[in-house]
Amino acid sequence: MKKFLAIIVLSLLFIGNVSAETLEKKRGNYIYNNLSYEYDECKHYFMIMSEAIRTNNPDPKLIKNYVDNSKLVGDIAFMYGEDANMSLDGMLARSKQISDKMLKSLSNNFANIAVLQVKYADLCKGLVESPELRNQYWINKANKKYP
């Protein structure tokens, strides 16, 4: 009987450790997937903005700033996608969906660029200037979703 109780207690401890690891993994995937998605959105936002500026007001410094930001957040999106265990094909497919959605919201016309500015300017500026705030936002959401 003592052996039986010992096995049950050890099993419960082991199951508790396994579920804790699984919980941490779920939180991590949730955080990294959402961060990767937002950085990917901003990659396209910055790139589309650079093209809109190139078309309407070719200011080389401003264009370079948007292109540089697009590259920076694109690299971060990829890094977080890897951390979320996304495949390269999955990341590329999601990226295409984001780009298509954004261009559709503009009706493929840069005269409508304000549509993207209203939706993404603050988020994307924040991701570049204060990434730790958005990271904490997703950490808090993950902790609520997976208590």
C-alpha positions as CSV (number, residue, x, y, z in Angstrom):
1,M,0.0,0.0,0.0
2,K,2.9,2.4,0.8
3,K,4.4,1.7,-2.5
4,F,1.2,2.4,-4.3
5,L,0.8,5.7,-2.5
6,A,4.4,6.6,-3.2
7,I,3.8,5.9,-6.9
8,I,0.7,8.0,-7.0
9,V,2.4,10.9,-5.2
10,L,5.4,10.7,-7.6
11,S,3.2,10.5,-10.6
12,L,1.2,13.6,-9.5
13,L,4.5,15.5,-9.0
14,F,5.7,14.4,-12.4
15,I,2.5,15.3,-14.1
16,G,2.5,18.7,-12.4
17,N,6.1,19.4,-13.8
18,V,5.1,18.2,-17.3
19,S,2.0,20.4,-17.4
20,A,4.0,23.4,-16.0
21,E,6.5,23.0,-18.9
22,T,3.6,22.7,-21.3
23,L,2.0,25.8,-19.9
24,E,5.2,27.8,-20.2
25,K,5.6,26.5,-23.8
26,K,2.0,27.5,-24.6
27,R,2.6,31.0,-23.1
28,G,5.8,31.3,-25.1
29,N,4.3,30.3,-28.4
30,Y,1.3,32.6,-27.8
31,I,3.6,35.6,-27.0
32,Y,6.1,34.9,-29.9
33,N,3.3,34.2,-32.4
34,N,1.5,37.4,-31.7
35,L,4.7,39.5,-31.6
36,S,5.8,38.0,-34.9
37,Y,2.4,38.8,-36.4
38,E,2.5,42.4,-35.3
39,Y,6.1,42.9,-36.4
40,D,5.2,41.4,-39.7
41,E,2.3,43.8,-40.1
42,C,4.6,46.7,-39.4
43,K,7.2,45.4,-41.9
44,H,4.5,45.7,-44.6
45,Y,3.2,49.0,-43.2
46,F,6.6,50.6,-43.4
47,M,7.3,49.2,-46.9
48,I,4.0,50.4,-48.2
49,M,4.6,53.8,-46.6
50,S,8.0,54.0,-48.3
51,E,6.4,53.3,-51.7
52,A,3.5,55.8,-51.1
53,I,6.1,58.4,-50.3
54,R,8.2,57.5,-53.3
55,T,5.2,57.9,-55.5
56,N,3.7,61.1,-54.0
57,N,6.6,63.0,-52.4
58,P,10.0,61.5,-53.1
59,D,11.8,62.5,-50.0
60,P,14.9,60.2,-49.9
61,K,15.5,60.6,-46.2
62,L,12.0,59.7,-45.3
63,I,11.9,56.8,-47.7
64,K,15.1,55.5,-46.3
65,N,13.7,55.7,-42.8
66,Y,10.7,53.7,-43.7
67,V,12.7,51.1,-45.6
68,D,15.2,50.7,-42.7
69,N,12.3,50.3,-40.3
70,S,10.8,47.7,-42.5
71,K,14.0,45.7,-42.6
72,L,14.5,46.0,-38.9
73,V,11.0,44.8,-37.9
74,G,11.0,42.2,-40.6
75,D,14.1,40.6,-39.1
76,I,12.4,40.7,-35.6
77,A,9.2,39.2,-37.0
78,F,11.2,36.3,-38.5
79,M,13.1,35.8,-35.2
80,Y,9.8,35.7,-33.2
81,G,8.2,33.4,-35.8
82,E,11.1,31.0,-35.3
83,D,10.6,31.2,-31.5
84,A,7.0,30.4,-32.0
85,N,8.0,27.3,-34.0
86,M,6.6,28.6,-37.3
87,S,7.9,27.1,-40.5
88,L,9.4,29.3,-43.2
89,D,6.5,28.5,-45.4
90,G,4.0,29.4,-42.7
91,M,5.7,32.8,-42.1
92,L,5.9,33.5,-45.9
93,A,2.2,32.7,-46.3
94,R,1.2,34.8,-43.4
95,S,3.3,37.7,-44.7
96,K,1.6,37.5,-48.1
97,Q,-1.8,37.5,-46.4
98,I,-0.9,40.6,-44.5
99,S,0.4,42.4,-47.5
100,D,-2.7,41.5,-49.6
101,K,-5.0,42.7,-46.8
102,M,-3.2,46.0,-46.5
103,L,-3.2,46.7,-50.2
104,K,-6.9,45.7,-50.5
105,S,-7.7,48.2,-47.7
106,L,-6.1,50.9,-49.8
107,S,-8.0,49.8,-52.9
108,N,-4.5,49.5,-54.4
109,N,-4.3,53.3,-54.4
110,F,-1.7,55.2,-52.4
111,A,-4.0,58.1,-52.2
112,N,-5.8,56.1,-49.5
113,I,-2.6,55.7,-47.4
114,A,-4.4,57.3,-44.5
115,V,-6.3,54.1,-44.0
116,L,-3.1,52.3,-43.0
117,Q,-1.7,55.3,-41.1
118,V,-4.7,55.3,-38.8
119,K,-4.6,51.6,-38.1
120,Y,-0.8,51.0,-37.9
121,A,1.2,54.2,-37.3
122,D,1.1,54.2,-33.5
123,L,1.6,50.5,-33.1
124,C,4.5,50.4,-35.5
125,K,6.1,53.5,-34.0
126,G,5.8,51.9,-30.6
127,L,7.4,48.6,-31.8
128,V,10.4,50.5,-33.0
129,E,10.8,53.0,-30.2
130,S,9.6,51.0,-27.1
131,P,9.4,47.3,-28.0
132,E,9.5,46.2,-24.3
133,L,6.1,47.8,-23.8
134,R,4.5,45.5,-26.5
135,N,6.4,42.5,-25.2
136,Q,5.0,43.1,-21.8
137,Y,1.5,43.5,-23.2
138,W,1.7,40.0,-24.8
139,I,3.3,38.5,-21.7
140,N,0.4,39.8,-19.6
141,K,-2.2,38.5,-22.1
142,A,-0.5,35.1,-22.1
143,N,-0.5,34.9,-18.4
144,K,-4.2,35.6,-18.4
145,K,-4.9,33.1,-21.2
146,Y,-2.8,30.4,-19.6
147,P,-2.9,30.9,-15.8
